[in-house]
Amino acid sequence: MQTVTHTILIADDDADVRQLLRRTLRALPCTLIEAADGDEAWALLQQHRPRVAILDIRIPRRNGLELTRAVKQDPALAGTWVMIVAGDPQAHVAAQQAGADDCLPKPFIPATLRDRISHVLTSP
């Protein structure tokens, strides 16, 4: 039986946060791709069409909210589940309004993130 591998995009300008996300998600059946800014993230979204996009709300160039809106408006990315990661509690409302599927507070608990992403990967 072959294991299904999904692609997950991590988009954050902080290399330490990207490393924490990598370590948190490495046990999942996934391929991780990373972007340090919103333009790079958008290019990777279009190229790889990931199952999950974890977006920092304040990423440079195109922020997480702009990326979320673009993903949700692009029929080619209809299967991409978007999580915004934000330190500001007010950002959760903005993330929902932009169309994000989930919003996780920063700093986050790695097990909470892993559980949420695992659930998405195992859902049809």
GROMACS elastic network, one bead per residue, 0.5 to 0.9 nm:
[ bonds ]
;  ai    aj funct       b0    kb
    3    29     6  0.72416   500
    4    29     6  0.67730   500
    4    30     6  0.80269   500
    5    28     6  0.85786   500
    5    29     6  0.50089   500
    5    31     6  0.65790   500
    6    28     6  0.89882   500
    6    29     6  0.65514   500
    6    31     6  0.60336   500
    6    32     6  0.85356   500
    6    50     6  0.70667   500
    6    51     6  0.60300   500
    6    52     6  0.81263   500
    6   121     6  0.72374   500
    7    29     6  0.88287   500
    7    30     6  0.53987   500
    7    32     6  0.58681   500
    7    33     6  0.72455   500
    7    48     6  0.75322   500
    7    49     6  0.77928   500
    7    51     6  0.56149   500
    7    52     6  0.67990   500
    7    53     6  0.87314   500
    8    30     6  0.66168   500
    8    31     6  0.61591   500
    8    33     6  0.62152   500
    8    34     6  0.84345   500
    8    50     6  0.53970   500
    8    51     6  0.60331   500
    8    53     6  0.57751   500
    8    54     6  0.75018   500
    9    31     6  0.85876   500
    9    32     6  0.60022   500
    9    34     6  0.56511   500
    9    35     6  0.75337   500
    9    41     6  0.76432   500
    9    44     6  0.77232   500
    9    45     6  0.74824   500
    9    48     6  0.88452   500
    9    50     6  0.63372   500
    9    51     6  0.82592   500
    9    52     6  0.62590   500
    9    54     6  0.60153   500
    9    55     6  0.79981   500
   10    18     6  0.66786   500
   10    21     6  0.74607   500
   10    22     6  0.82085   500
   10    32     6  0.71574   500
   10    33     6  0.62211   500
   10    35     6  0.63092   500
   10    36     6  0.85516   500
   10    41     6  0.81313   500
   10    52     6  0.86299   500
   10    53     6  0.62010   500
   10    55     6  0.63303   500
   10    56     6  0.83922   500
   11    14     6  0.89970   500
   11    18     6  0.74967   500
   11    33     6  0.85440   500
   11    34     6  0.57521   500
   11    36     6  0.58297   500
   11    37     6  0.66805   500
   11    38     6  0.72612   500
   11    40     6  0.84940   500
   11    41     6  0.60598   500
   11    53     6  0.75708   500
   11    54     6  0.61409   500
   11    56     6  0.60941   500
   11    59     6  0.73591   500
   11    64     6  0.83545   500
   12    15     6  0.72884   500
   12    17     6  0.69717   500
   12    18     6  0.62566   500
   12    34     6  0.79724   500
   12    35     6  0.64830   500
   12    36     6  0.52314   500
   12    37     6  0.66057   500
   12    38     6  0.84031   500
   12    41     6  0.89953   500
   12    54     6  0.83475   500
   12    55     6  0.64268   500
   12    56     6  0.51122   500
   12    57     6  0.84203   500
   12    58     6  0.81343   500
   12    59     6  0.57608   500
   12    60     6  0.86169   500
   13    16     6  0.89373   500
   13    17     6  0.81406   500
   13    18     6  0.79536   500
   13    35     6  0.75187   500
   13    37     6  0.58246   500
   13    38     6  0.88365   500
   13    56     6  0.78030   500
   13    58     6  0.83918   500
   13    59     6  0.57141   500
   13    60     6  0.70890   500
   14    17     6  0.53685   500
   14    18     6  0.64422   500
   14    19     6  0.87727   500
   14    36     6  0.72658   500
   14    59     6  0.87452   500
   15    18     6  0.50293   500
   15    19     6  0.61381   500
   15    20     6  0.86664   500
   15    36     6  0.77016   500
   16    19     6  0.50228   500
   16    20     6  0.62279   500
   16    21     6  0.86237   500
   17    20     6  0.50273   500
   17    21     6  0.61374   500
   17    22     6  0.85352   500
   18    21     6  0.50590   500
   18    22     6  0.60997   500
   18    23     6  0.86575   500
   18    34     6  0.75364   500
   18    35     6  0.87682   500
   18    36     6  0.86164   500
   19    23     6  0.62094   500
   19    24     6  0.85221   500
   20    23     6  0.51688   500
   20    24     6  0.60555   500
   20    25     6  0.86285   500
   20   110     6  0.80761   500
   21    25     6  0.60971   500
   21    26     6  0.83734   500
   21   110     6  0.77450   500
   21   113     6  0.86287   500
   21   114     6  0.89659   500
   22    25     6  0.53385   500
   22    26     6  0.57799   500
   22    32     6  0.72898   500
   23    26     6  0.54268   500
   23    27     6  0.80798   500
   23   110     6  0.89525   500
   24    27     6  0.74087   500
   24    28     6  0.87392   500
   24   110     6  0.58052   500
   24   111     6  0.74614   500
   24   113     6  0.77586   500
   24   114     6  0.63103   500
   25    28     6  0.55900   500
   25    29     6  0.86827   500
   25    30     6  0.79752   500
   25    32     6  0.82897   500
   25   110     6  0.86098   500
   25   113     6  0.83237   500
   25   114     6  0.60209   500
   25   117     6  0.82319   500
   25   118     6  0.87632   500
   26    29     6  0.77912   500
   26    30     6  0.74331   500
   26    31     6  0.83927   500
   26    32     6  0.80502   500
   27    30     6  0.81837   500
   27   114     6  0.89291   500
   28    31     6  0.87148   500
   28   114     6  0.80544   500
   28   117     6  0.86340   500
   28   118     6  0.69101   500
   28   121     6  0.87185   500
   29   118     6  0.87729   500
   29   121     6  0.83549   500
   30   121     6  0.86926   500
   33    44     6  0.78193   500
   33    48     6  0.88544   500
   33    50     6  0.88252   500
   34    40     6  0.85885   500
   34    41     6  0.74203   500
   34    44     6  0.81749   500
   35    38     6  0.73344   500
   35    39     6  0.84164   500
   35    40     6  0.55023   500
   35    41     6  0.50486   500
   35    42     6  0.87867   500
   35    44     6  0.77059   500
   36    39     6  0.87252   500
   36    40     6  0.68607   500
   36    41     6  0.73957   500
   36    59     6  0.74726   500
   36    60     6  0.80062   500
   37    40     6  0.55051   500
   37    41     6  0.61956   500
   37    42     6  0.87815   500
   37    59     6  0.55605   500
   37    60     6  0.50948   500
   37    61     6  0.61096   500
   37    62     6  0.70997   500
   37    63     6  0.80193   500
   38    42     6  0.60653   500
   38    43     6  0.86242   500
   38    55     6  0.87750   500
   38    59     6  0.60105   500
   38    60     6  0.58415   500
   38    61     6  0.51769   500
   38    63     6  0.58555   500
   38    64     6  0.72944   500
   38    66     6  0.86054   500
   38    67     6  0.70708   500
   39    42     6  0.51416   500
   39    43     6  0.63623   500
   39    44     6  0.87293   500
   39    60     6  0.82461   500
   39    61     6  0.60978   500
   39    62     6  0.60080   500
   39    67     6  0.89504   500
   40    43     6  0.51881   500
   40    44     6  0.62784   500
   40    45     6  0.86146   500
   40    61     6  0.89904   500
   41    44     6  0.51111   500
   41    45     6  0.60445   500
   41    46     6  0.86664   500
   41    55     6  0.86444   500
   41    62     6  0.85378   500
   41    67     6  0.81186   500
   42    46     6  0.62703   500
   42    47     6  0.85773   500
   42    62     6  0.82547   500
   42    67     6  0.69147   500
   42    70     6  0.85797   500
   42    71     6  0.85753   500
   43    46     6  0.52922   500
   43    47     6  0.61255   500
   43    48     6  0.85640   500
   44    48     6  0.57405   500
   44    49     6  0.75251   500
   44    50     6  0.84155   500
   45    48     6  0.55404   500
   45    49     6  0.50770   500
   45    50     6  0.63760   500
   45    53     6  0.80562   500
   45    71     6  0.80710   500
   45    77     6  0.77239   500
   45    80     6  0.88298   500
   46    49     6  0.56511   500
   46    50     6  0.86459   500
   46    76     6  0.79539   500
   46    77     6  0.75948   500
   47    50     6  0.87459   500
   49    52     6  0.86948   500
   49    76     6  0.75271   500
   49    77     6  0.59668   500
   49    79     6  0.80337   500
   49    80     6  0.69627   500
   50    53     6  0.66497   500
   50    77     6  0.79840   500
   50    79     6  0.80111   500
   50    80     6  0.59572   500
   50    81     6  0.83348   500
   51    77     6  0.87292   500
   51    79     6  0.62437   500
   51    81     6  0.60820   500
   51    82     6  0.86917   500
   51   120     6  0.85678   500
   51   121     6  0.76046   500
   52    79     6  0.84273   500
   52    80     6  0.53462   500
   52    82     6  0.58860   500
   52    83     6  0.76080   500
   52   117     6  0.77932   500
   52   120     6  0.80192   500
   52   121     6  0.81852   500
   53    68     6  0.88922   500
   53    80     6  0.67574   500
   53    81     6  0.62137   500
   53    83     6  0.61922   500
   53    84     6  0.83323   500
   54    64     6  0.87840   500
   54    81     6  0.85756   500
   54    82     6  0.60900   500
   54    84     6  0.59521   500
   54    85     6  0.69757   500
   55    58     6  0.85979   500
   55    59     6  0.76668   500
   55    63     6  0.82228   500
   55    64     6  0.52580   500
   55    65     6  0.84351   500
   55    67     6  0.80572   500
   55    68     6  0.81994   500
   55    82     6  0.73605   500
   55    83     6  0.61481   500
   55    85     6  0.59718   500
   55    86     6  0.87276   500
   56    59     6  0.54371   500
   56    63     6  0.73528   500
   56    64     6  0.54814   500
   56    65     6  0.87812   500
   56    83     6  0.86149   500
   56    84     6  0.58311   500
   56    86     6  0.62624   500
   57    63     6  0.56683   500
   57    65     6  0.61805   500
   57    66     6  0.89077   500
   57    84     6  0.59890   500
   57    85     6  0.60172   500
   57    86     6  0.55588   500
   57    87     6  0.85576   500
   57    91     6  0.78282   500
   57    95     6  0.82024   500
   58    62     6  0.84873   500
   58    63     6  0.52665   500
   58    64     6  0.62725   500
   58    65     6  0.84452   500
   58    85     6  0.89353   500
   58    86     6  0.77140   500
   59    62     6  0.66901   500
   59    64     6  0.62545   500
   60    63     6  0.58485   500
   60    64     6  0.88355   500
   62    65     6  0.80191   500
   62    66     6  0.58652   500
   62    67     6  0.63280   500
   63    66     6  0.53742   500
   63    67     6  0.62718   500
   63    68     6  0.86380   500
   64    67     6  0.50639   500
   64    68     6  0.60119   500
   64    69     6  0.86580   500
   64    84     6  0.65856   500
   64    85     6  0.84177   500
   64    95     6  0.83204   500
   65    68     6  0.50046   500
   65    69     6  0.62625   500
   65    70     6  0.86217   500
   65    84     6  0.78741   500
   65    94     6  0.75422   500
   65    95     6  0.62682   500
   65    97     6  0.89110   500
   65    98     6  0.58741   500
   65    99     6  0.84106   500
   65   100     6  0.80835   500
   66    69     6  0.52600   500
   66    70     6  0.62521   500
   66    71     6  0.86765   500
   66    98     6  0.77069   500
   67    70     6  0.50381   500
   67    71     6  0.60758   500
   67    72     6  0.85796   500
   67    98     6  0.89894   500
   68    71     6  0.51203   500
   68    72     6  0.61558   500
   68    73     6  0.85925   500
   68    82     6  0.67388   500
   68    83     6  0.86326   500
   68    84     6  0.82825   500
   68    95     6  0.80477   500
   68    98     6  0.61732   500
   68    99     6  0.64056   500
   68   100     6  0.61339   500
   69    72     6  0.52168   500
   69    73     6  0.61851   500
   69    74     6  0.87145   500
   69    98     6  0.54369   500
   69    99     6  0.63756   500
   69   100     6  0.81277   500
   70    73     6  0.51834   500
   70    74     6  0.61981   500
   71    74     6  0.53006   500
   71    75     6  0.81226   500
   71    76     6  0.84958   500
   71    77     6  0.58011   500
   71    78     6  0.73576   500
   71    80     6  0.74284   500
   71    82     6  0.82562   500
   71    99     6  0.89545   500
   72    75     6  0.75643   500
   72    77     6  0.70723   500
   72    78     6  0.65545   500
   72    80     6  0.82249   500
   72    82     6  0.88192   500
   72    98     6  0.84833   500
   72    99     6  0.66766   500
   72   100     6  0.83152   500
   73    76     6  0.89547   500
   73    77     6  0.81112   500
   73    78     6  0.80522   500
   74    77     6  0.54567   500
   74    78     6  0.66308   500
   75    78     6  0.50713   500
   75    79     6  0.85832   500
   76    79     6  0.78706   500
   77    80     6  0.54311   500
   77    81     6  0.89125   500
   78    81     6  0.82530   500
   81   100     6  0.77233   500
   81   101     6  0.61451   500
   81   102     6  0.83858   500
   81   120     6  0.77869   500
   82    99     6  0.81954   500
   82   100     6  0.52386   500
   82   101     6  0.52834   500
   82   102     6  0.66112   500
   82   103     6  0.84852   500
   83    95     6  0.85374   500
   83   100     6  0.59358   500
   83   101     6  0.58819   500
   83   103     6  0.53071   500
   83   104     6  0.70704   500
   84    91     6  0.87598   500
   84    92     6  0.80907   500
   84    95     6  0.65375   500
   84   100     6  0.66262   500
   84   101     6  0.81993   500
   84   102     6  0.64130   500
   84   104     6  0.62284   500
   84   105     6  0.84956   500
   85    91     6  0.88899   500
   85    92     6  0.88601   500
   85   102     6  0.87162   500
   85   103     6  0.57795   500
   85   105     6  0.58239   500
   85   106     6  0.62533   500
   85   107     6  0.87036   500
   85   108     6  0.83430   500
   86    89     6  0.74022   500
   86    90     6  0.89771   500
   86    91     6  0.63864   500
   86    92     6  0.75901   500
   86   103     6  0.73003   500
   86   104     6  0.64154   500
   86   105     6  0.51495   500
   86   106     6  0.52645   500
   86   107     6  0.81612   500
   87    90     6  0.88332   500
   87    91     6  0.77210   500
   87   104     6  0.84631   500
   87   105     6  0.54282   500
   87   107     6  0.66941   500
   88    91     6  0.53718   500
   88    92     6  0.77219   500
   88   105     6  0.73481   500
   88   106     6  0.77688   500
   89    92     6  0.58561   500
   89    93     6  0.81362   500
   89   105     6  0.70598   500
   90    93     6  0.59309   500
   90    94     6  0.71010   500
   91    94     6  0.50399   500
   91    95     6  0.59731   500
   91    96     6  0.85976   500
   91   103     6  0.83429   500
   91   105     6  0.89329   500
   92    96     6  0.62520   500
   92    97     6  0.86306   500
   92   102     6  0.84290   500
   92   103     6  0.58797   500
   92   104     6  0.79917   500
   92   105     6  0.82302   500
   93    96     6  0.51875   500
   93    97     6  0.62157   500
   93    98     6  0.86391   500
   93   103     6  0.89870   500
   94    97     6  0.50108   500
   94    98     6  0.61236   500
   94    99     6  0.86957   500
   94   100     6  0.88597   500
   95    98     6  0.50935   500
   95    99     6  0.64136   500
   95   100     6  0.53470   500
   95   101     6  0.83326   500
   95   102     6  0.78221   500
   95   103     6  0.67011   500
   96    99     6  0.51115   500
   96   100     6  0.51992   500
   96   101     6  0.71644   500
   96   102     6  0.75057   500
   96   103     6  0.78188   500
   97   100     6  0.74536   500
   99   102     6  0.88624   500
  100   103     6  0.70500   500
  102   116     6  0.89697   500
  104   107     6  0.85096   500
  104   108     6  0.66969   500
  104   112     6  0.89142   500
  104   113     6  0.76520   500
  105   108     6  0.56143   500
  105   109     6  0.88103   500
  106   109     6  0.85187   500
  108   111     6  0.87208   500
  108   112     6  0.75178   500
  108   113     6  0.72635   500
  109   112     6  0.53787   500
  109   113     6  0.65473   500
  109   114     6  0.88430   500
  110   113     6  0.51712   500
  110   114     6  0.61224   500
  110   115     6  0.85745   500
  111   114     6  0.50400   500
  111   115     6  0.60189   500
  111   116     6  0.85748   500
  112   115     6  0.51825   500
  112   116     6  0.62197   500
  112   117     6  0.86408   500
  113   116     6  0.52416   500
  113   117     6  0.61704   500
  113   118     6  0.84302   500
  114   117     6  0.52427   500
  114   118     6  0.58890   500
  114   119     6  0.85096   500
  115   118     6  0.50531   500
  115   119     6  0.61359   500
  115   120     6  0.87195   500
  116   119     6  0.52054   500
  116   120     6  0.64561   500
  116   121     6  0.88477   500
  117   120     6  0.50643   500
  117   121     6  0.62222   500
  117   122     6  0.87077   500
  118   121     6  0.51067   500
  118   122     6  0.62739   500
  118   123     6  0.86622   500
  119   122     6  0.52967   500
  119   123     6  0.61949   500
  120   123     6  0.52052   500
  120   124     6  0.81673   500
  121   124     6  0.79123   500
